Amino acid sequence: MSLDAIGLFLEATTLKRIPRMGWAMRGVPHVESVAEHSHAMTIVALALADLLNASGTLTIPLNLEKVLTIATLHDLAEARLTDLPASAQRLIPDAIKSQAEETAIRDLLGPLPSAKRLVGWWHEFEDESTPEGRLVRDADKLEMMVQCLRYEQAGVRSLDEFWSAMGRHSWHYSISADMYARLKALRTS
């Protein structure tokens, strides 16, 4: 059983070589990898969860282990499916894309004793069905905008569509909306 996990290790490392295609398609040089995004997004999720838990505004504190696990796993299926840009995703029915991602995540996590629980937590992100899943969804979008700002600060132009799209986005937590507004303000500073 433990030797089977080596396949997971090997496939997960491919995320280091898979570029984030939305940036690449807009001519951004030196595009971040899926692994780089996942790492940064996990930090954003950790910070958001910690700030929310400390704020006293939640009836039940967020489960930090679950938040970090979901954040770590959220794009793992891309090790097999790659990072599909929005233009490609519009051509693939949601049910087919979801099934392919679920098959990939089940196969990848299959060798682990807690695979069923981990796949379930991954679903909480996909379905936005729990506070932790919704928090990680916010972190995913927020990290994308942090990266967008970084690219613009490095001189990349033509990323207005990301800011416009995110301006129409519904955040699950007000702290996420506040952070987005602060990022956007930095853009015009």
Rosetta blueprint (number, residue, H / E / L):
1 M L
2 S H
3 L H
4 D H
5 A H
6 I H
7 G H
8 L H
9 F H
10 L H
11 E H
12 A H
13 T H
14 T H
15 L H
16 K H
17 R L
18 I L
19 P E
20 R L
21 M H
22 G H
23 W H
24 A H
25 M L
26 R L
27 G L
28 V L
29 P L
30 H L
31 V L
32 E L
33 S E
34 V H
35 A H
36 E H
37 H H
38 S H
39 H H
40 A H
41 M H
42 T H
43 I H
44 V H
45 A H
46 L H
47 A H
48 L H
49 A H
50 D H
51 L H
52 L H
53 N H
54 A H
55 S H
56 G L
57 T L
58 L L
59 T L
60 I L
61 P L
62 L L
63 N L
64 L H
65 E H
66 K H
67 V H
68 L H
69 T H
70 I H
71 A H
72 T H
73 L H
74 H L
75 D L
76 L L
77 A L
78 E H
79 A H
80 R H
81 L H
82 T L
83 D L
84 L L
85 P L
86 A H
87 S H
88 A H
89 Q H
90 R L
91 L L
92 I L
93 P L
94 D H
95 A H
96 I H
97 K H
98 S H
99 Q H
100 A H
101 E H
102 E H
103 T H
104 A H
105 I H
106 R H
107 D H
108 L H
109 L H
110 G L
111 P L
112 L L
113 P L
114 S L
115 A H
116 K H
117 R H
118 L H
119 V H
120 G H
121 W H
122 W H
123 H H
124 E H
125 F H
126 E H
127 D H
128 E L
129 S L
130 T L
131 P H
132 E H
133 G H
134 R H
135 L H
136 V H
137 R H
138 D H
139 A H
140 D H
141 K H
142 L H
143 E H
144 M H
145 M H
146 V H
147 Q H
148 C H
149 L H
150 R H
151 Y H
152 E H
153 Q H
154 A L
155 G L
156 V L
157 R L
158 S L
159 L L
160 D H
161 E H
162 F H
163 W H
164 S H
165 A H
166 M H
167 G H
168 R L
169 H L
170 S L
171 W L
172 H L
173 Y L
174 S H
175 I H
176 S H
177 A H
178 D H
179 M H
180 Y H
181 A H
182 R H
183 L H
184 K H
185 A H
186 L H
187 R H
188 T H
189 S L
